Amino acid sequence: MLTIKSFTFNPVQENTYLLHDETKECLIIDPGCWNYNEQQQLKSYLEQNQLKPVRFICTHCHFDHTWGALWVYETYGLKPEFHPNEQSVYDDTPARSMMFGFDQIKLPPRGEYLDLGKDITFGNTRLEMRFVPGHSPGSVLFYHVESKQAIVGDVIFQGSMGRTDLPGGSYPVLMKSIFEQVLTLPAETKLYSGHGNMTTVAAEARNNPYVLEEKRKGIHSLKH
């Protein structure tokens, strides 16, 4: 059975996720832990539950989602895996963090690029990967079919959506991703975002103001 554990880290209040199952193998997604105390929160949960981190994957590579990347690499020997379109974002992250008033981030070498033709696997768990650019050029989401749960990064939030004014962002592209890749998931699917509370496909189809505005304009349609 899949277990999703979330932590809210750093000044930007980013959600970091640990996914694990009965095998005790664990997936680290978007580690945003930026100081010793936050690193220890993550480490303590792993140790208390006797979990073995086996992969480190990214929905996207903005600095608030990669503050803990070097620590994960140095502690568990795992390199970040991300979509190839995120390489420029990853390379730009140290400078971008300074532009927002934070210290320069040190990043580890990247691991393998994520392949959209392959599911993400660990333990007895398989996650479907969907390409959802718009917030960043290589954003992806990870969907667990059996439990109807998805880690969606900054593509969509409860009542909102990711910003599109950063390099590689595009409002039309993001809306296309939301309508074609997020809102086509089953209505009861739980959406775990990069910031804020968990929501569902049905709730965002009914209440998200950006989604409703696109429907009003007749640009996109929904089956939910």
N, C-alpha and C positions, 0 to 999 in steps of 0.2 A: 504494500500500500504506500502511495506517495504521501510524504509529509512536507509541507512548505512552512518554513520558519522565516519570519521577516524581522529585520532590525532597521531602525531609523537612525541614520548617522549624519554627522557633519553639519556645518552651519546652513547648508542648503536643504537639510531634512530629506535626504535621499534614502530610499528603501533598498536595502541589501537583502538578498535572498539566499537561503540554504535549502536545497532540495535533497531529500534522502528517502530511502525505502528500507525494507526489512533486511537487506543485505548489509546495511551500514555504510554502503558507498554513498558519497555525498557530492553534490554539484554546487559550486559557488558561483553566484550570478551577481555581477555589478558590485563588487566590494567597495563601499564608500567610506569605510572606517579610516579616519584621518588622524587619530591620535592614539596614544597607548591604551587608554581606557576602553575605547571602542574596539581596538584590536583584541583586547582581552575578553570583551563580551563575546566576540565571535569565537575565539579560541576556547573559552570556557564551555560554550554550548557544544562545540564539537567534542571536547574531551568528556564532558558529563554524559553525553549520549553515545560515546565510543564510536564516533563517526570517522570515516576515512575519506578525506577530500580526494577526488580522482580527476576532476576537470574544473577549469575556471573559464566561464564563458561570459560574453558581454552582449547585452541587447544593443548597446552602442557605446561610444568611447569618450563622451564628455567627461570633464575632469571630476565632477561630483560623483560619477559612477566608477571612477578609476583611482580615487585617492588611496585605496588600499591595495592596489595592484602589486606594487613592489613588495609590500609586506607579505601578501599571499605567496608570491614567488619565492621570497627568501625563507618563509616558514614552511611551506608545503611543496616547494619545487614545481609549482604549476604556472605555466605561461598563459597569458590571456588569449583566448580564441575569439575571433570576431569576423564579421563579413568583410571581404576584401575592400568594399567601398568605404569602410571605416578607417582605412590606413591613413589617409590624410588627416582625419580627425584625431587619430591617435598620435600622429607626429606633431600636431599643432597643440595638443593638450597642455604641455608644460608652459608654453607662452600664453595660452588662453587663460590659464588659471591666474597668472600674474596680471593680466588685463582686468580681471574681476577683483583684484585686490588681495589675492591669496599668494602664499609662497609658491615658488615653482615646484611642480610635481616631478619626481623622478620615477620613470617608468621602466619596467623590465622589458627584455626582448619579447616579442610576440610569439605565440605558438602557431599552430596551423590555422589557416583561414577556415571559417565555417563554410560548408558546402550545402547550398540549398537543396541539393539532390539527396542529402543524407539526413536521417533523423539524428537527434542527440540521444545517446544511450549512456546509461550508467546503471550498475546493479541489475535489477529486473525491470527497469523503467525505460520507456521510450518516449521522447518528446518530438512532436512535429514542429518544424521550424517554418515560419512564414516571413516573407520579405515585406517590410513596412516602412519604406523611406518617407522622408518629408520633414521629420524633426531633425534627422541627420541623414546623410546619403546612404548609409548602410545599416539602418536600424532593422532589427529582426525581433520577432516574438517567439516564445516557446510554449506550445500547447500540449497538454496531457489529455489525450482523447478519453481515456477510461473515467477519469474523475471530473472532466470538463472544467479544467483550471488552466489559466494562461498567464505567463509572465510577459508583460507587454512593454516594459520600459517606459519611455516618455511619449509614446504615441498617443495615448488617451488617458485621461484622469477622470475621477469622479466629477462630473459636471464641467469638464474642461478638456484641453488637449495640449500637446507639446508646443512650445514656441517654434516659430519657423524663420526667425530673423538671424539665426546663426549661420556660419558658412555651410553650404550644402543643404540648407533648409528650403522648403517650398510649401506654401499653404495648399495650393491645388494638389500637389503630390501627396501631402499628408492626408488630406480629405479622401483622396482616392484609396489610400492605404486603409484608412479607417473603415470606409464603406465596403471595400472589397475583401479585406483580410481579417478585420476585427469583428465587424457586425455581421459577418456571414457565419461566425461560429454559433453553436447552439445558444438560444436565448438565455438559458440558465448558467452559461459559462461564467465562472468567477474570473475577474480581471484583476491581477496584481500589478499595480503601476509603479513607476519609479519614484513617485511622490504621492503622498496622501493615502486615503483609505481604499480598501478593496471595494470594487463595484462589480456589476454584472453587465453582460451584453444587453439584456432586456432593459435595465435601468438607463443605460446610456442611449439606447434607441428611443426611449420615451422622453428622457429629460435633458439630455446634453444640449445646451443651447447652440453649439456649433453644428451638431448633427441636425437639429431641427431647422436651423437657418438654411442649410444645404438642401434639405427636403423642401422647404418653402420655395426656394429658387428653382426647384425641379431639376437640379443638376445630378442628384443621386437619388436612388430609391432604396427602400428597405423591405426585407421580407418579414421582419419581426414587427 
